[in-house]
């Protein structure tokens, strides 16, 4: 005797042949003979019956299939799309179940069905039955007396009169299924533990709140955090203090990240020749061997950050954390203008200039002494006229540069910071401060040069 195995059945076929709910259930079986050998590449006769009520119930639908098994003995067919022998698949009332699936097979491809299997249909008919949900008619509750529960006819009458189920409009109840927030707000409640009042403008501890209200609170909280010096993390997990200056928020340190915001690594460890010819984003670390007091690349990065070419600044994958960006030339102008407006000029070589107001006070031989007078990195080189006094907490530090013509240049002596604004196809704007000057200067440099980066955002964004 031959036999077959059913091992998978039950997902709805959603074809383009039906404009409404799909009418079909995909069914599969593996066919084997009595010796357990696969019946490959063979026509199989299948008769399917949908039984109602029990495993021996009335067949409400019968159809026939003649699938051909594949090389693994697998046959596949869709119940509801065979040759109909009895009933209508589309006419089955799936809510009137349970229903059972009887499958009969003739491994010879004919109608001599020698194999039979019956299984209950569970989830699939209910998916088909979902089409009836659109036509469900809602009715008002009907209350009846119940001596067993102690509910009398008078109780029912009093309840119906109190709630006026027959006259919703007079009782103040909503009569439409579509309800706006204003509809809900107008109803109020009894102030119990399930309080929902004042959603638009909550006042009580148990009031619900709209998303817009919560978003407003989050915006206010974020503004307070930024003003107080919130810590922000880059894609590597490095953290930075921040400072609010006017309507801008700046990181207080040079960027140290080694990957873009999406996790892609930034190109690095380039030779002088490769650096000079790079046309994609890259970063470099100032050689610690050339700087007294710094003993490793890690110490160098921690003190002064990394040096990025402009291609990395301009990369759409983003250097800065989400919500932050490299400041544009206009953003730098806004910063300097704000500093000038506070009484720190940016013209001439004034010791009280904007550059000195933005520099960190850490300097060799700083006249104010204390923590400002230090030879430990990071710090500015000695100058007897220009001393950073960090009036705004910007804490600018001199990370030097990697240029295309003289390689690494003047750490401790100058700080250059890229803007995100290009000045031509080959050049972009950057700002700079020097140990021997008190102002912030603006210039355009080759996009292949390597400078420090500060991340920025508008206050409230």
Secondary structure, DSSP 8 states (H G I E B T S, - for coil): --EEEEEEEEEE---TT-SSS---EEEEEEEE-TTS-B--S-B-EEEEEEEESSTT-EEEEEEEE--B--TTSEEEEEETSSEEEEE-STT--GGG--EEEEEEEETTSSS---EEEEEEE-HHHHHHHGGGGGG----------BGGGTB-HHHHHHHHHHHTTT-HHHHT----S---HHHHHHH----STT----STT--STT----HHHHHHHHHHHHHHHHHTT--EE-TT--EE-EEEETTEEEESS-----B-TTS-B-B----HHHHHH--S-BEE---GGGSTT--SHHHHHHHH--EE-HHHHH-TT-SS-TT-EE--HHHHHHHHHHHHHTT---STT-TTSHHHHHB-S-BTT-TT-GGGB--SSS-B---SS-----SSS--B---BEEETTTEEE-TTTEEEEEEEEESSSSEEEEEEEETT-SS-EEEEEETTSBBB--EEEETT-
